[in-house]
Amino acid sequence: MEAGKGNKVRVRFKCRLQDGKIYQVGEQNTLDFVVGAGSVPPALDAGLIGMKPGERRIIQVPASEVNLFAFPKGSHFTLDKKTPPGIAYEFGPGEGGDVSQSIPSGETRYLREPIPAGADVIFEVEMLAVEALSSG
């Protein structure tokens, strides 16, 4: 069955920016929704029309629609820069004062940032399932 307006679909997706920066959602993230119900950006909805299970597509969602997608809270892009060992992060205020964490010697961690304003997001999607909703 092909995806069409009113069908419930399940897709696996990964997101990236046009410059190639990968959005940290992982390839196992799935999304279930009804095509045409307005729960995802219109460009993503339209890009899924006609897809069959197992098919993959790349769909560009313009910046004007990115805020219509409920990206998971705390999600972010990973940058190419890494933090060197010894740099402390402060979280706080916490119980008993601010909390900090230092990166142990010999370790590095990737810096992270939110989706930049005005950036298009490219969805790499795989259709996992398409089902017709019962009409009654």
Residue pairs with C-beta under 8 A, 6 or more apart in sequence:
1 7
1 52
1 53
1 130
1 131
1 132
2 49
2 50
2 51
2 52
2 130
3 9
3 35
3 48
3 49
3 50
3 51
3 52
3 127
3 130
4 35
4 49
4 50
5 35
5 36
5 49
6 34
6 35
6 36
6 132
6 133
7 34
7 35
7 130
7 131
7 132
7 133
8 32
8 33
8 34
8 35
8 130
8 131
8 132
8 133
9 32
9 33
9 34
9 35
9 48
9 51
9 127
9 128
9 129
9 130
9 131
10 30
10 31
10 32
10 127
10 128
10 129
11 30
11 31
11 48
11 125
11 126
11 127
11 128
12 27
12 28
12 29
12 30
12 125
12 126
12 128
13 25
13 29
13 30
13 31
13 123
13 124
13 125
13 126
14 22
14 23
14 25
14 26
14 27
14 29
14 123
14 124
15 22
15 23
15 25
15 121
15 122
15 123
15 124
16 22
16 23
16 121
16 122
16 124
17 23
17 77
17 115
17 116
17 119
17 120
17 121
17 122
18 119
18 120
18 122
21 77
21 78
21 79
21 80
22 77
22 78
23 71
23 75
23 76
23 77
23 115
23 121
24 75
24 76
24 77
24 78
24 112
25 72
25 75
30 128
31 40
33 39
33 40
34 133
35 45
35 48
35 49
36 45
38 45
40 68
40 69
41 61
41 65
41 66
41 68
41 69
42 65
42 68
43 59
43 60
43 61
43 62
43 65
44 59
44 61
44 65
44 69
44 123
44 125
47 57
47 59
47 123
47 125
48 57
48 59
48 125
48 127
51 57
51 125
51 127
51 130
52 127
52 130
53 127
53 128
53 129
53 130
54 126
54 127
55 126
55 127
56 124
56 125
56 126
56 127
57 124
57 125
57 127
58 122
58 123
58 124
58 125
59 122
59 123
59 125
60 120
60 121
60 122
60 123
61 69
61 120
61 121
61 122
61 123
62 120
63 117
63 118
63 119
63 120
63 121
66 115
66 119
66 120
66 121
69 121
71 115
76 112
76 113
76 114
76 115
77 112
77 113
77 114
77 115
78 110
78 111
78 112
79 110
79 111
79 112
79 113
81 110
81 111
82 108
82 109
82 110
82 111
83 103
83 108
83 109
83 110
83 111
84 103
84 108
85 103
85 104
85 105
85 106
85 107
85 108
86 102
86 103
86 105
87 102
87 103
88 100
88 101
88 102
89 100
89 101
89 102
90 98
90 99
90 100
91 98
91 99
91 100
91 101
92 98
92 99
92 100
103 109
115 121
